[in-house]
Structures are given as structure tokens and as C-alpha cells.
């Protein structure tokens, strides 16, 4: 049988890895699901086991990125994310053609997206519409991921560098100077989130954090309104209060499937959960050199992506996220 397998490529990889951080801003509710749930929500979103915080698994991020790149170039998709998964017939053909051969029909990709973890979560506020909440634990994870970009903080001025936050007491919060979501209640600065009030304290480190997020995590395509309002809306809660809100304040809605008579089909009524719009997540992305595509070139190609659709509700107008890439300038890739 003649060899007609142009996709046979040697799996040559190199150890020189580069890293980028991919910030994902939910412009619409995002349902990155886990299948069937055991509680009142039939289709819950993905969550970390140890914290209960919302997350989008790296496999979901990779699949969405691959689908977006494939629309423009299947060759680039294969180079960045590896060969497409073979179907059963492909596996049978491969076994027959490569019998006795050590060559593989598949090739690895250059990019390895990790889990996208929550950074900011929107919550209804009594004042100024809504607030973006975060907590010391979520910020510690972000800071740990930033350590992958060894030269990033070195390139910042001292006034731009934000520090890790210590514990925040239950029922209290920290705000940037001049925050818009705080008001006086009985001579006490207070933030009201949904039906819960929190004693507020101004912290200069929150101002630095808000300025950093505005510059490096929120893309200019969002517009000045959203980027400029971050400082006034940013609220740092305790880890426990943050967990309460990200567990109970997600978007939950009921969906149905109708038959030709506009009647709900039997068994096709379910409750679905989604990460609300205006959420911000961050995913580390590792890049390595594979064959002729260098790690730096792979990241350069990836940074051309400015948005994508992720999750299982694409056909009903949900799942669109804006992308902002942050890379290390000292590694020769440049800041996005």
C-alpha cells in the first residue's frame, strides 16, 4: 500500500518554554458546564474542588481557542494546538498503515492553556449599579501566575506594583480611594452588595490593583466606560464572603425544548447555570517550540485573537469573551 500520510510528522519538542497570561472578560454570560448536576441546578458550571470558585478548565479554553483559529487556518490550528483528535476510522487506518513503524500520525501543539481562574466577579450593588468583587485568595493565585512572567513586575514603576492582601475580616471590605459604591450609613462607610452590608475601609493597595488591572487585564476594546469605572467599583472581600457570592450569585435560568405544537418535550425542561457577564478570569498559557514553530512565534500568532466564544450555549447568543494577552517583555515576545 503506498504511503499517503502527509500528516506524519516527528514529535520533536524542546525544553525552552515561554509563558503568557490570557485574561478573559465575559461580555455575555458563559456556561462552561460539567454535565449533569446533583442538586437543583441540572447543568452547573465548572468549579474548583477545593475552593468552590468558578473556573473554566484548560481543556475547554484550548478547545475554544482551537475552534477560533481553525476558522482562519487549519494549519495554524494544528501547529498551535496539535493534530485534531482522530475518529475511530482514522485510528483503524493509522494502525494498519503504521504497523511496524515508530512514526506517529499525530503531532503535539505548541500552546498548552491552563485553567482560567476567577479574578473579578460582578455583584449587584445598592450604589452605582454593580461592583466587581475579589478576595485575597483569588489575588494570590493571580500573583502566583504573574510570577511566570519573570520580567513583568521588574518592568513596572514602584507606584504601579500592587502587593498581596492580608486577611480581610468577615463582614468588611477594602476599597480604592474615592470608590463609587460606598456611602455613609450611620457615620460608617458602607458597601451594600445585594441585601448584605459591609463595613468599608480605604486601602491604597486597592487603588494600585485597580490601576494595574485597568492597564494589563482589561483590553481597550471594552471602552473607556468599563475600564475607567473599575477603580470606583472594585471591592476586596474576605475569602469566605467572596465564596458565598460566587456560589449563590451566578446566573441561573430555566430552559425548555418545544415540539411542533409549542409544548415542552417530555423530559426537556432543565435549569442551567452561567458565569455572569462582566466576570474576569485569567489562564496561564505555556508555549514550547515544536518542529519549525518556535515558542515565541506561537504566542505571537495566538495574540492575534481578541475574542472567542466558549461554553455550551453558543447558539443562543451566549459565551462571548474578550481576550487580553499579557506576556513578558524580557522574553522577546512583548506586551500585548
C-alpha positions as CSV (number, residue, x, y, z in Angstrom):
1,X,0.0,0.0,0.0
2,X,1.5,3.4,-1.0
3,X,2.2,5.9,1.8
4,X,-0.3,8.7,1.6
5,X,0.1,10.2,5.0
6,X,1.4,13.7,4.7
7,X,0.4,14.3,8.3
8,X,3.1,12.1,9.6
9,X,5.5,14.3,11.5
10,X,8.2,13.6,14.0
11,X,7.2,14.6,17.6
12,X,10.2,16.9,18.2
13,X,9.8,19.1,21.2
14,X,12.2,21.4,23.1
15,X,12.5,22.4,26.7
16,X,12.5,26.2,26.1
17,X,9.1,27.2,27.4
18,X,7.6,30.6,27.4
19,X,4.5,31.8,29.2
20,X,1.7,34.3,28.8
21,X,-1.4,35.2,30.8
22,X,-4.7,35.2,29.0
23,X,-7.3,37.4,30.6
24,X,-10.8,36.5,29.6
25,X,-13.6,39.1,30.1
26,X,-17.1,37.8,29.8
27,X,-19.1,40.1,27.5
28,X,-22.0,37.7,27.8
29,X,-23.0,35.0,30.4
30,X,-20.7,32.0,30.0
31,X,-21.8,28.4,30.5
32,X,-18.7,26.2,30.7
33,X,-20.5,23.2,32.2
34,X,-19.7,19.9,33.8
35,X,-22.7,17.8,32.6
36,X,-25.4,16.8,34.9
37,X,-25.7,18.2,38.4
38,X,-26.9,16.5,41.6
39,X,-28.8,19.5,43.1
40,X,-31.5,21.9,42.0
41,X,-29.3,23.1,39.0
42,X,-29.3,20.4,36.3
43,X,-26.3,21.8,34.4
44,X,-23.9,23.7,36.8
45,X,-20.8,25.5,35.7
46,X,-17.2,24.3,36.3
47,X,-15.8,25.0,39.8
48,X,-12.6,24.3,41.7
49,X,-12.9,21.4,44.0
50,X,-11.0,22.9,46.9
51,X,-12.5,26.4,46.9
52,X,-15.8,26.2,45.1
53,X,-14.7,29.2,42.9
54,X,-15.8,29.3,39.3
55,X,-13.2,28.1,36.8
56,X,-13.0,27.2,33.1
57,X,-11.0,24.1,32.6
58,X,-7.9,24.3,30.4
59,X,-9.4,21.7,28.1
60,X,-12.4,24.0,27.5
61,X,-10.1,27.0,26.9
62,X,-8.0,25.0,24.4
63,X,-11.0,23.7,22.5
64,X,-12.5,27.2,22.1
65,X,-9.1,28.7,21.0
66,X,-8.6,25.8,18.5
67,X,-12.1,26.3,17.1
68,X,-11.5,30.0,16.6
69,X,-8.1,29.5,15.0
70,X,-9.5,26.7,12.7
71,X,-11.9,29.2,11.2
72,X,-9.0,31.0,9.6
73,X,-6.4,28.3,9.2
74,X,-6.4,24.6,10.0
75,X,-2.7,24.5,9.6
76,X,-2.2,27.1,12.3
77,X,-4.6,25.3,14.5
78,X,-2.6,22.1,14.1
79,X,0.7,23.9,14.8
80,X,-0.6,25.8,17.9
81,X,-2.8,23.1,19.4
82,X,-1.7,19.8,17.9
83,X,-3.4,17.5,15.5
84,X,-7.1,17.2,15.5
85,X,-8.4,14.2,17.5
86,X,-8.8,11.2,15.2
87,X,-12.1,9.4,14.8
88,X,-12.5,5.6,15.1
89,X,-11.9,5.1,11.3
90,X,-8.7,7.2,11.4
91,X,-7.4,5.1,14.3
92,X,-8.0,1.9,12.4
93,X,-6.3,3.3,9.3
94,X,-3.4,4.5,11.3
95,X,-2.9,1.1,13.0
96,X,-2.9,-0.6,9.6
97,X,-0.6,1.9,7.9
98,X,1.9,2.3,10.7
99,X,2.2,-1.3,11.7
100,X,5.9,-1.9,12.4
101,X,6.7,1.8,12.2
102,X,7.6,4.1,15.1
103,X,6.3,7.2,13.4
104,X,3.1,8.9,14.7
105,X,0.3,10.4,12.6
106,X,-0.3,13.0,15.2
107,X,1.8,15.9,16.4
108,X,1.7,17.9,19.7
109,X,0.8,21.6,19.7
110,X,2.9,24.5,20.9
111,X,0.4,26.0,23.2
112,X,-0.9,24.5,26.5
113,X,-3.7,26.6,28.1
114,X,-4.2,26.1,31.8
115,X,-7.4,26.6,33.8
116,X,-8.9,30.0,33.7
117,X,-9.4,31.1,37.3
118,X,-11.7,33.9,38.6
119,X,-10.2,37.3,39.2
120,X,-13.2,39.6,39.3
121,X,-16.9,38.7,39.9
122,X,-19.8,41.2,39.3
123,X,-22.4,41.6,42.0
124,X,-25.4,43.8,42.4
125,X,-24.6,46.9,44.5
126,X,-27.1,49.3,46.1
127,X,-24.9,52.2,44.9
128,X,-23.5,52.7,41.3
129,X,-25.3,49.6,39.9
130,X,-22.8,46.8,40.5
131,X,-19.4,46.2,42.0
132,X,-16.5,44.0,41.0
133,X,-15.6,41.8,43.9
134,X,-12.4,39.8,44.6
135,X,-10.6,38.4,47.6
136,X,-7.1,37.8,48.9
137,X,-7.1,34.1,47.8
138,X,-8.1,34.9,44.2
139,X,-5.5,37.7,44.1
140,X,-2.8,35.4,45.5
141,X,-3.5,32.9,42.7
142,X,-3.2,35.8,40.1
143,X,0.0,36.9,41.7
144,X,1.4,33.4,41.6
145,X,0.6,33.2,37.9
146,X,2.3,36.5,37.3
147,X,5.5,35.0,38.6
148,X,5.6,33.0,35.4
149,X,6.3,36.3,33.7
150,X,9.6,36.9,35.5
151,X,10.3,40.3,34.0
152,X,6.8,41.8,34.3
153,X,6.9,43.3,37.8
154,X,10.6,44.3,37.3
155,X,9.5,46.5,34.4
156,X,6.9,48.4,36.5
157,X,7.4,51.5,38.5
158,X,7.0,51.2,42.2
159,X,3.8,53.1,42.2
160,X,2.3,50.5,39.8
161,X,3.2,47.4,41.8
162,X,0.4,46.0,44.0
163,X,1.1,43.8,47.0
164,X,-0.7,40.7,48.3
165,X,-3.6,41.4,50.6
166,X,-3.7,40.2,54.2
167,X,-6.8,38.6,55.7
168,X,-10.0,40.7,55.4
169,X,-12.4,40.3,58.3
170,X,-15.8,38.8,57.7
171,X,-18.4,41.5,57.0
172,X,-15.9,44.1,56.0
173,X,-14.2,45.1,52.7
174,X,-11.4,47.2,51.3
175,X,-11.9,49.9,48.6
176,X,-9.9,52.1,46.4
177,X,-9.7,55.8,47.2
178,X,-12.9,57.6,46.0
179,X,-14.8,54.4,45.4
180,X,-18.3,55.0,43.9
181,X,-20.0,52.0,45.6
182,X,-19.5,53.3,49.2
183,X,-21.9,55.6,51.1
184,X,-22.2,56.7,54.7
185,X,-24.7,54.7,56.8
186,X,-24.9,55.8,60.5
187,X,-21.5,57.6,60.1
188,X,-19.9,54.4,58.8
189,X,-18.6,53.9,55.3
190,X,-20.7,51.1,54.0
191,X,-20.9,49.0,50.8
192,X,-24.2,47.2,50.2
193,X,-24.0,44.1,48.0
194,X,-27.3,42.6,47.2
195,X,-29.0,42.6,50.7
196,X,-25.8,42.4,52.7
197,X,-23.9,45.4,54.0
198,X,-20.1,45.6,54.6
199,X,-18.1,48.0,56.7
200,X,-15.7,49.7,54.2
201,X,-12.1,50.7,54.6
202,X,-10.0,52.6,52.1
203,X,-6.8,50.9,51.1
204,X,-4.2,52.5,48.7
205,X,-3.2,49.0,47.6
206,X,-6.7,48.5,46.1
207,X,-6.1,51.7,44.1
208,X,-2.8,50.2,42.7
209,X,-4.5,46.9,41.9
210,X,-7.4,48.6,40.1
211,X,-4.9,50.7,38.0
212,X,-2.9,47.6,37.2
213,X,-6.0,45.6,36.1
214,X,-7.2,48.5,34.0
215,X,-3.9,48.7,32.2
216,X,-3.0,45.0,31.8
217,X,-6.1,42.9,32.2
218,X,-8.9,44.9,30.5
219,X,-8.5,45.4,26.8
220,X,-9.0,48.9,25.2
221,X,-11.8,47.4,23.1
222,X,-14.0,47.3,26.1
223,X,-14.2,51.1,26.0
224,X,-13.3,53.8,28.4
225,X,-16.5,53.5,30.5
226,X,-15.7,49.9,31.7
227,X,-12.0,50.4,32.2
228,X,-12.3,53.8,33.9
229,X,-15.1,52.6,36.3
230,X,-13.0,49.7,37.6
231,X,-11.3,51.7,40.3
232,X,-14.7,53.0,41.7
233,X,-16.3,49.6,41.6
234,X,-13.5,47.3,42.9
235,X,-14.2,45.7,46.3
236,X,-11.9,43.3,48.1
237,X,-13.9,41.0,50.4
238,X,-12.8,38.2,52.7
239,X,-12.3,34.8,51.2
240,X,-15.4,33.5,52.9
241,X,-17.7,36.3,51.8
242,X,-16.3,36.0,48.2
243,X,-17.0,32.3,48.2
244,X,-20.6,32.9,49.3
245,X,-21.3,35.3,46.4
246,X,-19.6,33.3,43.7
247,X,-21.6,30.3,44.9
248,X,-25.0,31.9,45.3
249,X,-25.0,34.9,42.8
250,X,-24.3,33.2,39.5
251,X,-26.9,33.4,36.7
252,X,-29.4,30.6,37.0
253,X,-32.2,30.2,34.4
254,X,-34.6,27.6,33.1
255,X,-34.5,26.3,29.5
256,X,-37.0,24.2,27.6
257,X,-37.2,22.4,24.2
258,X,-40.6,22.8,22.5
259,X,-42.2,20.4,20.0
260,X,-44.0,21.5,16.8
261,X,-47.1,22.3,18.9
262,X,-45.1,24.7,21.2
263,X,-45.4,22.2,24.0
264,X,-42.4,21.3,26.2
265,X,-41.0,18.0,25.1
266,X,-41.1,15.3,27.7
267,X,-38.0,15.5,30.0
268,X,-36.6,18.5,28.2
269,X,-37.0,21.2,30.8
270,X,-33.8,21.9,32.8
271,X,-32.1,24.5,35.0
272,X,-28.8,25.9,33.8
273,X,-26.1,28.0,35.5
274,X,-23.8,30.5,33.9
275,X,-21.0,32.8,34.9
276,X,-22.4,36.3,34.7
277,X,-21.4,38.9,32.2
278,X,-18.6,41.3,33.3
279,X,-16.7,38.5,35.0
280,X,-12.9,38.4,34.6
281,X,-10.8,35.2,34.5
282,X,-7.1,34.6,33.9
283,X,-5.5,31.5,32.4
284,X,-1.7,30.8,32.1
285,X,-0.7,29.7,28.7
286,X,2.6,27.7,28.2
287,X,4.3,27.7,24.8
288,X,7.0,25.5,23.6
289,X,8.9,25.0,20.4
290,X,7.6,22.1,18.2
291,X,9.3,21.4,14.9
292,X,9.6,24.6,12.9
293,X,7.2,26.7,15.1
294,X,9.1,28.4,17.9
295,X,7.5,29.2,21.3
296,X,7.7,32.9,20.6
297,X,6.1,32.6,17.2
298,X,3.3,30.5,18.6
299,X,2.5,33.2,21.2
300,X,2.7,35.9,18.5
301,X,0.1,34.1,16.4
302,X,-2.1,33.5,19.4
303,X,-2.1,37.2,20.4
304,X,-3.9,38.0,17.2
305,X,-7.0,36.5,18.8
306,X,-9.0,39.2,20.5
307,X,-12.3,37.4,21.2
308,X,-13.9,34.0,21.1
309,X,-17.0,32.1,22.1
310,X,-16.7,29.5,24.9
311,X,-19.1,27.2,26.6
312,X,-22.1,25.2,25.5
313,X,-24.7,27.9,24.8
314,X,-23.1,29.5,21.7
315,X,-26.3,29.0,19.6
316,X,-28.4,31.1,21.9
317,X,-26.2,34.1,21.9
318,X,-24.0,33.4,25.0
319,X,-20.4,32.7,25.7
320,X,-18.6,35.6,24.0
321,X,-15.5,36.7,25.8
322,X,-12.9,39.4,25.1
323,X,-9.2,38.4,25.3
324,X,-6.2,40.3,26.6
325,X,-2.8,38.7,26.4
326,X,0.0,39.6,28.8
327,X,3.5,38.4,28.0
328,X,6.9,39.1,29.4
329,X,8.8,41.8,27.6
330,X,12.2,40.4,28.7
331,X,11.4,37.1,26.9
332,X,11.3,38.8,23.5
333,X,7.6,38.4,22.8
334,X,6.4,41.8,24.0
335,X,3.4,43.1,26.0
336,X,0.0,42.7,24.3
